[in-house]
Amino acid sequence: MNILIIGAGAREHALAWKMAQSHHCDEIYTAPGNAGTLEFGTNLKIPITNFKIVKDVCLEYNIQMMVVGPEEPLVMGIYDFFRNDPELQHIIVVAPSAEAAQLEGSKAFSKKFMARHHIPTADYAEFTDDLYEEGKKYISQHSLPVVLKADGLAAGKGVVIAASHEEALLAFEAMIVHKQFGDAGSKVVIEEFLQGIEVSVFVLTDGESYQVIGHAKDYKRIGEGDTGLNTGGMGCVSPVPFMDAAFMQKVEEKIIRPTVEGLAKENLDYHGFIFFGLMNVLGEPWLIEYNCRMGDPETEVVMPLLQTDLVALFAAMDNGTLADTNIAFSEQSCATVMAVSGGYPGKYTTGLPIKGLKGAETGDSIIFHAGTQIEASQIKTSGGRIIAVTSFGKNITEAVAKSKKILERISFKGMYYRGDIGYEFRE
């Protein structure tokens, strides 16, 4: 079948890499894609939130399956657009409905959903500009640290963990009064801080049944030792050593099953990935947030370890046989290390030539492109996060070392990467 992937990052490159291995796959199109996705098919430079143009592309290229990577088209209702158009209804769309995507699109919606279905999560309160003074009082009396979240989509930057009441009040003022995140911050969720280790679990669901397809731990801070500003992700490892069968059983019983059962009870149409952002608190899983898609850089370790045909999984999701599908995983460890532009996550320069990519991959390593483009036959930078190097190893230490060795062969002006990815699990 012909497949359209929506997105332009390393997540989409990893999805293209995985789906190209399926005998069900004929042609892959990526919109808009990057220099890496070209290896597996055709890039289509179209605006991905203009669903009319997406429709035209699907009809022109006889698309039979569409996989949506980023969150914005999901929240805007790309799934509903396809389901409600007679010319598009035959296409398998890997995405939730707009209503279901509010699990990611609105922090307040997701917290209320968790409460209705008795899913363990941090205590919280929500405030709008009408309740600004009440919010300030609430913050002033809250234990520290305290977490503030812009309710809507804020490109991964709408969360502040404040160590002092002064810092929290300034962040609250920035969101509510100064509209730091625009409409996304018109409502702010304030919640207790959970002390533990973060981990992410990924499932594919048809809204009634599900399959766990992997888990991972990512590293958000720009600096080694988890210091500095938050980024979109500097690296990732899988499997996570503490995610043993006993812990995963707790995750399924307390979080995954109640979520999927909740989707069914509330008639929320969901055909796609659920990203469970968890905190391991003294051996107990707590849910921090939902994402309605695969994560980046998590996809770059989850897909290489998944040994089941991904296109066949999507077909099973669509035809009601997902519960009967067998899932297989590699027994190796996997790590990805992200190379970023100098200055990221602040100001950075684009259009820089990337050297050393050709021939850099080995049998144990894969280079996934994130912010790259081709200009005059030269691969150049086009974003903050540039490439993710994923490697296999007998353990996390070996996998990280292999990725770093590949990165030593690659260069662009100002290139930076963290050398300590997976540091807690080094052997």
NUTI-650769 format. One line per 10 residues: number of its first residue (from 0); their letters; for each residue x negated, y negated, z negated of C-alpha. Coordinates in Angstrom, 3 decimals, m for minus. Each point is the difference from the previous one (the first is absolute). Layout:
REM residues N
NUM> a> X/Y/Z ~ ...
END
This chain:
REM residues 427
0> mniliigaga> 0.000/0.000/0.000 ~ m1.000/m3.645/0.397 ~ m0.661/m1.739/m3.320 ~ m0.062/m3.688/m0.932 ~ m1.938/m1.059/m3.105 ~ 0.791/m3.444/m1.398 ~ m2.956/m1.800/m1.588 ~ m3.588/m1.091/0.485 ~ m2.108/1.284/m2.884 ~ m2.063/2.969/m1.106
10> rehalawkma> 3.213/1.638/m1.204 ~ 1.339/0.002/3.555 ~ m3.331/1.213/1.393 ~ 0.061/2.901/m2.483 ~ 3.598/0.836/0.935 ~ m0.905/m0.027/3.701 ~ m3.023/2.213/m0.691 ~ 2.168/2.483/m1.873 ~ 2.938/0.077/2.417 ~ m2.275/0.351/3.038
20> qshhcdeiyt> m0.957/3.437/m1.372 ~ 3.584/1.257/0.362 ~ 1.006/2.086/3.006 ~ 3.353/m1.816/m0.222 ~ m1.712/m3.279/0.879 ~ m0.221/m1.113/3.637 ~ m0.748/m3.742/0.002 ~ m0.736/m2.388/m2.865 ~ 0.728/m3.726/0.174 ~ m0.988/m2.362/m2.811
30> apgnagtlef> 1.465/m3.476/m0.425 ~ m2.068/m2.072/m0.255 ~ m2.784/2.420/m0.964 ~ m3.733/m0.678/m0.196 ~ m3.240/1.062/1.666 ~ 0.176/3.407/m1.710 ~ 3.554/0.941/0.978 ~ m0.994/m0.368/3.667 ~ m1.866/3.294/m0.373 ~ 3.344/1.808/m0.246
40> gtnlkipitn> 2.154/m1.882/2.455 ~ 1.265/m3.415/0.989 ~ 0.239/m3.196/m2.032 ~ 3.057/m2.184/0.561 ~ m0.466/m3.646/m0.946 ~ 3.545/m0.762/m1.103 ~ 1.538/m1.782/m3.018 ~ 1.025/2.908/m2.221 ~ 2.781/m1.897/m1.785 ~ 1.742/m0.849/3.284
50> fkivkdvcle> 2.116/3.140/0.183 ~ 1.397/m0.841/3.429 ~ m3.537/0.121/1.431 ~ m0.717/3.201/m1.927 ~ 3.149/1.486/1.548 ~ m1.114/m0.968/3.500 ~ m3.364/1.678/m0.566 ~ 1.652/3.186/m1.287 ~ 2.208/0.252/3.067 ~ m2.813/m0.856/2.412
60> yniqmmvvgp> m2.382/2.634/m1.378 ~ 2.619/2.653/m0.836 ~ m0.801/m0.042/m3.719 ~ 1.475/2.927/m1.934 ~ m1.513/m0.706/m3.439 ~ m0.917/m3.244/m1.762 ~ m2.115/m0.206/m3.158 ~ 0.029/m3.338/m1.820 ~ m3.156/m0.882/m1.926 ~ 0.378/m3.450/m1.624
70> eeplvmgiyd> 2.722/m1.116/m2.382 ~ 1.414/m3.084/1.721 ~ 1.849/1.796/2.851 ~ 1.391/2.472/m2.544 ~ 1.485/m2.689/m2.227 ~ 1.289/m1.862/3.063 ~ 1.983/3.097/1.048 ~ m1.754/1.611/2.941 ~ 1.502/3.373/m0.950 ~ 3.541/m1.424/0.005
80> ffrndpelqh> m0.611/m1.737/3.342 ~ m0.897/3.327/1.616 ~ 2.782/1.984/m1.690 ~ 2.635/m2.494/1.105 ~ m1.077/m0.241/3.645 ~ 1.412/2.785/2.251 ~ m3.034/m0.270/2.286 ~ m2.399/0.644/m2.905 ~ 1.848/2.482/m2.219 ~ m1.827/2.992/1.488
90> iivvapsaea> m3.367/m1.293/m1.256 ~ m1.332/1.484/m3.247 ~ m0.789/m3.004/m2.203 ~ m2.325/0.563/m2.958 ~ 1.268/m2.767/m2.267 ~ 2.632/m0.734/m2.660 ~ 3.041/m2.180/0.572 ~ m0.281/m3.674/m0.916 ~ 2.080/0.614/m3.132 ~ m2.245/2.855/m1.136
100> aqlegskafs> m3.127/m2.018/0.877 ~ 1.000/m2.423/m2.761 ~ m1.797/2.478/m2.258 ~ m3.099/m1.771/1.304 ~ 1.524/m3.247/1.207 ~ 1.356/m1.015/m3.417 ~ m1.739/0.712/m3.301 ~ 3.255/m0.742/m1.847 ~ 1.958/2.444/2.193 ~ m2.555/2.749/m0.580
110> kkfmarhhip> m0.140/m0.518/m3.776 ~ 3.792/0.200/m0.221 ~ m0.065/3.169/2.135 ~ m2.579/1.535/m2.375 ~ 2.160/m0.886/m2.995 ~ 3.143/1.501/1.556 ~ m1.791/3.290/0.613 ~ m1.957/0.120/m3.276 ~ m3.415/m0.178/1.636 ~ m2.775/m0.957/m2.462
120> tadyaeftdd> m1.258/m3.516/0.711 ~ m1.165/m3.102/m1.874 ~ 2.562/m2.160/m1.797 ~ 0.775/m3.178/1.927 ~ 2.103/m3.118/0.431 ~ 0.712/m2.095/3.110 ~ 0.263/m3.756/0.394 ~ 0.925/m2.485/2.732 ~ m0.451/m3.783/0.126 ~ 3.375/m0.363/m1.756
130> lyeegkkyis> m1.498/1.899/m2.937 ~ m3.434/m1.642/0.118 ~ m0.012/m1.268/m3.601 ~ 1.269/3.350/m1.304 ~ m2.781/1.684/1.946 ~ m2.629/m2.216/m1.606 ~ 1.313/0.877/m3.460 ~ 0.021/3.702/0.884 ~ m3.617/m0.169/1.173 ~ m1.125/m1.944/m3.089
140> qhslpvvlka> 1.361/2.736/m2.270 ~ m1.186/2.950/2.146 ~ m2.827/2.312/m1.051 ~ m3.242/m0.207/1.976 ~ m1.033/0.722/2.628 ~ 3.225/m0.705/1.906 ~ 0.806/0.766/3.638 ~ 1.769/m2.457/2.332 ~ 1.286/1.126/3.399 ~ 1.534/m2.009/2.804
150> dglaagkgvv> 3.249/1.782/0.779 ~ m0.405/0.141/3.776 ~ m2.724/0.924/2.469 ~ m3.157/m2.029/m0.573 ~ m2.560/1.905/2.103 ~ m1.252/1.863/m3.066 ~ m0.952/m3.243/m1.775 ~ 3.108/m0.609/m2.087 ~ m1.143/1.706/m3.217 ~ m1.826/m1.740/m2.865
160> iaasheeall> m1.301/1.782/m3.104 ~ m0.410/m2.843/m2.501 ~ m2.292/0.403/m2.996 ~ 1.312/m3.129/m1.737 ~ 3.342/m1.751/m0.353 ~ m1.499/m3.093/1.635 ~ m1.034/1.992/3.078 ~ 3.422/1.634/0.162 ~ 1.839/m3.321/m0.253 ~ m2.129/m1.524/2.770
170> afeamivhkq> 0.671/3.009/2.247 ~ 3.736/m0.225/m0.759 ~ 0.010/m3.706/0.840 ~ m1.921/0.633/3.229 ~ 2.536/2.596/1.129 ~ 3.249/m1.672/m1.069 ~ m0.730/m3.745/0.183 ~ m2.749/m0.286/2.611 ~ 1.331/2.827/2.218 ~ m3.431/1.667/0.247
180> fgdagskvvi> 1.540/2.988/1.802 ~ 2.932/m1.804/1.590 ~ 3.329/1.785/m0.264 ~ m1.789/3.136/m1.266 ~ m0.599/m1.799/m3.294 ~ 3.460/m1.520/m0.420 ~ 0.572/2.761/m2.539 ~ m2.781/1.241/m2.297 ~ m0.110/3.316/m1.864 ~ m1.918/m0.095/m3.284
190> eeflqgievs> m0.947/3.342/m1.471 ~ m2.118/1.641/m2.635 ~ m3.533/1.078/0.879 ~ m0.580/3.749/0.115 ~ m3.473/1.141/m1.041 ~ m1.229/2.990/1.982 ~ m1.366/1.198/3.337 ~ 1.816/m0.867/3.224 ~ 0.705/2.653/2.602 ~ 2.279/0.251/3.024
200> vfvltdgesy> 2.134/2.944/1.120 ~ 1.512/0.246/3.484 ~ 3.053/1.913/1.117 ~ 1.948/0.347/3.217 ~ 3.758/0.115/m0.512 ~ 3.218/0.250/1.991 ~ 1.895/m1.584/m2.883 ~ 1.030/3.326/m1.524 ~ m3.071/2.237/m0.002 ~ m3.702/m0.853/0.019
210> qvighakdyk> m3.524/1.291/0.391 ~ m3.055/m1.319/m1.856 ~ m2.633/m0.700/2.641 ~ m2.837/m1.237/m2.181 ~ m1.266/m2.262/m2.743 ~ m2.883/m2.438/m0.336 ~ m1.680/m2.643/m2.140 ~ m0.882/m3.281/1.649 ~ m2.260/m2.858/m1.086 ~ 1.533/m3.466/0.329
220> rigegdtgln> m2.648/m2.322/m1.465 ~ m2.614/m1.545/2.266 ~ m2.907/0.539/m2.409 ~ m1.717/3.127/m1.259 ~ 1.198/1.216/m3.367 ~ 3.500/m1.217/0.920 ~ m0.842/m3.691/m0.377 ~ 1.034/m3.098/1.916 ~ 3.030/m0.781/2.123 ~ 2.591/2.521/1.133
230> tggmgcvspv> m0.170/1.086/3.640 ~ 2.066/2.200/2.289 ~ m2.222/2.897/m1.091 ~ m3.774/0.561/0.081 ~ 0.027/3.784/0.053 ~ 1.771/3.133/m1.091 ~ m0.602/3.568/m1.205 ~ 2.001/3.235/0.024 ~ 0.741/2.368/m1.621 ~ m0.103/m1.786/m3.346
240> pfmdaafmqk> m1.522/2.334/m2.629 ~ 2.619/m0.608/m2.711 ~ 2.862/0.692/2.434 ~ 0.214/3.661/m0.947 ~ 3.060/2.241/0.326 ~ 1.292/m0.913/m3.467 ~ m0.152/m3.752/0.650 ~ 1.521/0.359/3.467 ~ 2.858/2.016/m1.490 ~ 0.735/m2.940/m2.318
250> veekiirptv> m0.131/m2.397/2.965 ~ 2.490/2.096/1.944 ~ 2.382/0.570/m2.910 ~ m0.020/m3.528/m1.436 ~ m0.521/m2.189/3.065 ~ 0.226/1.574/3.455 ~ 3.131/2.149/m0.406 ~ 2.013/m2.678/m1.850 ~ m0.953/m2.470/2.737 ~ 1.078/2.206/2.894
260> eglakenldy> 3.143/1.072/m1.844 ~ 0.685/m3.681/m0.664 ~ m0.279/m0.797/3.706 ~ 2.577/2.676/0.756 ~ 2.371/m1.056/m2.808 ~ m0.084/m3.614/1.142 ~ 0.336/0.891/3.692 ~ m3.254/m1.751/0.857 ~ m1.012/1.152/3.485 ~ m3.650/0.999/m0.199
270> hgfiffglmn> m2.087/1.839/2.610 ~ m3.644/m0.654/m0.673 ~ m2.838/m0.345/m2.473 ~ 0.296/m0.974/m3.651 ~ m3.147/m1.311/m1.665 ~ 0.205/0.432/m3.788 ~ m2.398/m2.374/m1.749 ~ m0.584/1.691/m3.350 ~ m1.864/m0.562/m3.236 ~ m1.364/2.954/m1.943
280> vlgepwliey> 0.588/m1.083/m3.602 ~ m1.533/2.546/m2.354 ~ 0.970/2.850/2.300 ~ 3.509/m1.260/0.744 ~ 0.990/m1.480/3.376 ~ 1.685/m3.420/0.070 ~ 1.269/m1.621/3.172 ~ m1.414/m3.432/0.804 ~ 1.521/m0.533/3.431 ~ 1.365/1.523/3.177
290> ncrmgdpete> m1.260/m0.666/3.484 ~ 2.128/1.213/2.901 ~ m2.934/0.965/2.213 ~ m3.462/1.496/m0.136 ~ m2.679/m2.080/m1.694 ~ m3.231/m1.333/1.425 ~ m2.693/1.219/m0.774 ~ 1.816/3.022/m1.484 ~ 1.105/1.242/3.426 ~ m3.651/0.329/0.981
300> vvmpllqtdl> m0.528/2.754/m2.586 ~ 3.492/1.544/m0.134 ~ 0.224/0.728/3.734 ~ m3.424/1.674/0.323 ~ 0.793/2.325/m2.921 ~ 3.493/0.892/1.279 ~ m0.276/3.139/2.133 ~ 3.658/0.146/1.047 ~ 1.045/m1.324/3.411 ~ 1.239/m3.541/m0.740
310> valfaamdng> 2.207/m0.265/3.094 ~ 1.656/3.296/m0.925 ~ 0.596/m1.385/m3.515 ~ 1.734/m3.049/1.460 ~ 2.149/2.244/2.195 ~ 0.948/2.103/m3.052 ~ 0.901/m3.195/m1.871 ~ 2.301/m0.896/2.870 ~ 1.685/3.383/0.517 ~ 0.601/0.936/m3.639
320> tladtniafs> m2.656/2.714/m0.401 ~ m2.513/m2.004/m2.049 ~ 0.645/2.002/m3.170 ~ m1.013/3.218/1.785 ~ m3.303/m1.320/1.353 ~ m3.271/1.359/m1.328 ~ m2.584/m2.651/m0.916 ~ m3.710/0.821/0.080 ~ m2.953/m2.058/m1.214 ~ m3.754/0.157/0.449
330> eqscatvmav> m1.855/1.078/m3.116 ~ m2.724/m2.583/0.609 ~ m0.278/m3.427/m1.579 ~ 0.477/m3.094/2.112 ~ m1.125/m3.602/m0.477 ~ 0.360/m3.144/2.070 ~ m2.105/m3.136/m0.404 ~ 1.213/m3.269/1.537 ~ m2.372/m2.491/1.625 ~ 1.330/m3.562/m0.189
340> sggypgkytt> m0.848/m3.453/1.291 ~ m2.153/m2.348/m2.049 ~ 2.230/m2.246/m2.091 ~ 2.925/2.445/m0.078 ~ 2.546/m0.129/m1.664 ~ m0.504/m3.758/0.317 ~ m1.018/m1.785/3.181 ~ m1.912/2.011/2.571 ~ m1.104/m0.187/3.623 ~ 1.414/2.159/2.801
350> glpikglkga> m1.282/0.822/3.461 ~ m3.318/1.379/m1.246 ~ m1.642/2.771/2.078 ~ m0.198/3.382/m1.756 ~ m3.177/1.960/0.614 ~ m0.741/3.688/m0.489 ~ 3.468/1.491/0.444 ~ m0.879/2.123/3.015 ~ m1.251/3.404/m1.095 ~ 0.315/m0.844/m3.716
360> etgdsiifha> 2.631/2.652/m0.749 ~ m1.070/3.481/m1.071 ~ 1.885/3.264/m0.391 ~ 0.761/m0.885/m3.625 ~ 0.848/m3.682/0.499 ~ 2.646/m2.002/1.873 ~ m0.003/m3.746/0.686 ~ 3.464/m1.549/m0.219 ~ 0.320/m3.522/1.390 ~ 1.899/m2.607/m2.024
370> gtqieasqik> m0.656/m3.558/1.203 ~ m1.625/0.510/3.397 ~ 0.643/m1.036/3.573 ~ m1.744/0.371/3.354 ~ m1.202/m3.135/1.766 ~ m2.020/0.274/3.230 ~ m0.696/3.693/m0.695 ~ m1.387/m0.868/m3.455 ~ 1.657/1.112/m3.255 ~ 0.336/m3.018/m2.293
380> tsggriiavt> 1.499/m0.798/m3.389 ~ 3.563/m1.297/m0.118 ~ 0.884/0.001/m3.695 ~ m1.194/0.275/m3.574 ~ m0.224/3.774/m0.292 ~ m1.877/1.276/3.053 ~ m0.673/3.751/m0.083 ~ 0.599/2.887/m2.394 ~ m2.489/2.862/0.046 ~ 1.554/3.245/m1.228
390> sfgkniteav> m2.112/3.047/m0.839 ~ 0.503/3.523/m1.284 ~ m2.132/1.589/m2.714 ~ m0.040/2.799/m2.521 ~ 0.745/m2.694/m2.607 ~ 0.699/m3.729/m0.135 ~ m3.664/m0.868/m0.584 ~ m1.056/1.739/3.202 ~ 2.857/m1.454/2.032 ~ m0.772/m3.570/m1.091
400> akskkileri> m3.709/0.474/0.723 ~ 0.788/1.127/3.546 ~ 2.213/m3.018/0.646 ~ m2.666/m2.375/m1.299 ~ m2.598/1.651/2.226 ~ 2.196/m0.670/3.049 ~ 0.509/m3.622/m1.070 ~ m3.761/m0.497/m0.155 ~ m0.024/0.462/3.801 ~ 2.695/m2.615/0.605
410> sfkgmyyrgd> m0.293/m3.758/m0.313 ~ 1.688/m3.323/0.644 ~ m0.819/m3.403/m1.440 ~ 0.999/m0.213/m3.655 ~ 1.052/3.668/m0.225 ~ 0.636/1.193/m3.539 ~ 1.214/3.221/m1.602 ~ 0.220/1.405/m3.492 ~ m2.569/2.661/m0.713 ~ 1.740/1.306/m3.120
420> igyefre> 3.271/1.370/1.411 ~ 1.015/3.004/m2.111 ~ m2.433/m0.983/m2.757 ~ 2.136/1.508/m2.792 ~ m0.156/3.421/1.640 ~ m3.654/0.174/1.008 ~ m1.683/3.310/m0.731
END
